[in-house]
Amino acid sequence: MKVKAKLKKGVVGVKVLAKSPMVGKEEAEKKKVAVEFITHITARVNGAVVWEASTGPFLSKNPYFQFAFAGANKGDKIDVDWVDSNGKTAKKTAKIK
């Protein structure tokens, strides 16, 4: 997972590139691979949730998320984590520039 966060005029713009095959049940049966997709992704700054989404296999492989929020400062850290359909988790921390 790659995370970039940049503060501009009081608003933090965040870009997240997640690495996941995003394969649902039907596609997994056709391609004879395991079902695996991100089910929930959350972004936190200083412990407070600033963005979250519930997803499914309808997204493309290695999905790209982009969002913005206010109320953070340069140097704060943003934590992005997700849970996939198999219960695996991933987490990445980035500094707001």
C-alpha positions in Angstrom: 0.0 0.0 0.0 1.2 3.5 -0.8 -0.1 6.6 1.0 0.6 10.2 0.2 -0.9 13.1 2.2 -0.4 16.8 1.4 -1.7 19.9 3.3 -2.8 22.8 1.1 -4.8 25.8 2.2 -6.0 24.0 5.4 -7.2 20.9 3.6 -5.3 17.6 3.5 -5.5 15.7 0.2 -4.8 12.0 0.6 -4.0 9.4 -2.1 -4.0 5.7 -1.3 -2.9 2.9 -3.7 -3.9 -0.4 -2.2 -2.5 -3.7 -3.4 -5.2 -6.4 -3.6 -6.5 -8.7 -6.4 -10.1 -7.7 -5.6 -11.4 -11.1 -6.7 -15.0 -12.0 -5.9 -16.6 -15.4 -5.8 -17.7 -15.6 -9.4 -14.4 -14.4 -10.8 -12.5 -16.7 -8.5 -14.4 -19.7 -9.7 -13.8 -18.8 -13.4 -10.1 -18.1 -12.9 -9.6 -20.9 -10.3 -8.0 -18.5 -7.7 -8.8 -17.6 -4.1 -11.5 -15.1 -3.2 -9.8 -12.0 -1.9 -10.9 -8.4 -1.7 -10.8 -5.4 0.6 -14.0 -5.2 2.7 -13.3 -2.1 4.9 -10.6 0.6 4.7 -10.2 3.3 7.4 -7.9 6.4 7.7 -7.1 8.0 11.1 -5.2 11.1 12.2 -4.3 11.4 15.9 -6.7 8.5 16.6 -9.7 10.2 15.0 -11.3 8.6 11.9 -11.2 11.1 9.0 -12.4 8.7 6.3 -13.7 5.2 5.9 -15.3 3.0 3.3 -16.8 -0.4 3.0 -15.9 -2.0 -0.3 -16.3 -5.3 -2.2 -15.1 -7.2 -5.2 -16.7 -4.6 -7.5 -13.5 -2.5 -7.4 -10.6 -3.0 -9.9 -7.4 -4.8 -9.0 -5.1 -2.6 -6.8 -7.7 0.1 -6.2 -6.9 3.8 -5.9 -8.6 5.9 -3.3 -8.5 9.7 -3.0 -10.1 11.9 -0.3 -9.7 15.2 1.5 -10.3 16.4 5.0 -9.6 19.4 7.2 -8.3 19.7 10.7 -4.8 18.3 10.5 -1.3 19.9 10.5 1.9 19.4 8.6 3.9 16.7 10.4 0.8 14.8 11.7 0.7 11.2 10.9 -2.1 9.5 9.0 -2.7 5.8 9.6 -4.5 3.9 6.8 -5.6 0.3 7.4 -7.9 -2.3 5.9 -9.4 -5.7 6.4 -9.9 -8.1 3.6 -12.4 -10.9 3.0 -10.1 -13.5 4.5 -9.6 -11.5 7.7 -6.1 -10.3 6.8 -5.2 -6.7 7.7 -2.7 -4.2 6.3 -1.6 -0.9 7.7 0.5 2.0 6.5 1.5 5.2 8.2 2.5 8.4 6.3 3.5 11.9 7.4 1.4 14.8 6.2 3.6 17.1 4.1 
